[in-house]
Amino acid sequence: MELLHLRYFVAVAQELNFSMAARKLHMAASPLSRRIKDLESELGHRLFDRDTHHVTLTPAGNALLPIARGVLEQVDSIKWRLDETARPRRAILLLGVPSGIHPDLRERMDALAERVRDRFEIKRWPGGTDRLVDAVCDGRLALTLARLPAGGDPALELLPVMSERLGAVVPRDRFAGRDAVALTELTELAYVTSPTAVTNAYFRGLDQQLSELGIKKRIEINSAAFEGISEIVSSGLAFSISMLDSRSPVQNYHLENVTVLPFSDFHPRLETGLIWRKDRAQGGDLEEVVTAAREIFAEPLRS
């Protein structure tokens, strides 16, 4: 018995028509019929009942069909099973991701993961910029997106990937009908800040800059969550600063009495970079990933 005999048998069993099975197998009907008879002779069982109009499986044929299919499936799977065994196992890499990442930047992260998927499986790890950068330094993360400035360690390398315009998050009823707001109009409101421990260097510097420009009142909340900031702003007590682009995910946390307006006299931008350790890039375990990242993020995004 040869594998071809089983393939011929399964083809006829599926079609229950010798002519159609022969066409499917790219052969003539008469040699196909002879091969089936050879198989029946070897097995000692008739597999098909045939007349001039119909072909049906005998009890022996019905019993053989699942066996033949199983054998053929096993044989057909040999190549991909060997390929899978021979293929190096994919290494899992953790990529740090701060909150509020723009959807365009997420698309590029997806493109990076797809580019290196044969050798690496990239999984995202959330956190604040300072902690994410520390995790890259000590090797817990392979790379991280970070709000700039960040790091400063000479062992790290940074690739700018996005620049986002920031606007004023203000009570909607207080600035109804406005398409912009001046910083000088916000001096009566408090500026909402998050605890120093969870605020990155950029927003710490922005806080100082606002103070120097006349914004003296502060409200510090116990969480960095955007919904908490929106609650304070919507009550009319304060304002905040956040991404201006309507597609930014932080816009999803804005409440009914909250709107984001561009500044007319102030032009803050939030810069984001991709950071990795130099020793893991050139000649290291991340060389392929970093090379792909340099291509995918070659032109920094702007919003």
Beta strands, then each sheet from edge to edge (+ up, - down):
strand 1: 48-50
strand 2: 55-57
strand 3: 91-97
strand 4: 120-126
strand 5: 143-147
strand 6: 156-171
strand 7: 190-193
strand 8: 218-220
strand 9: 238-243
strand 10: 258-261
strand 11: 269-277
strand 12: 301-302
sheet 1: 1+ 2-
sheet 2: 4+ 3+ 5+ 11- 6+ 9- 7- 8-
sheet 3: 4+ 3+ 5+ 11- 6+ 10-
sheet 4: 4+ 3+ 5+ 11- 6+ 12+
end
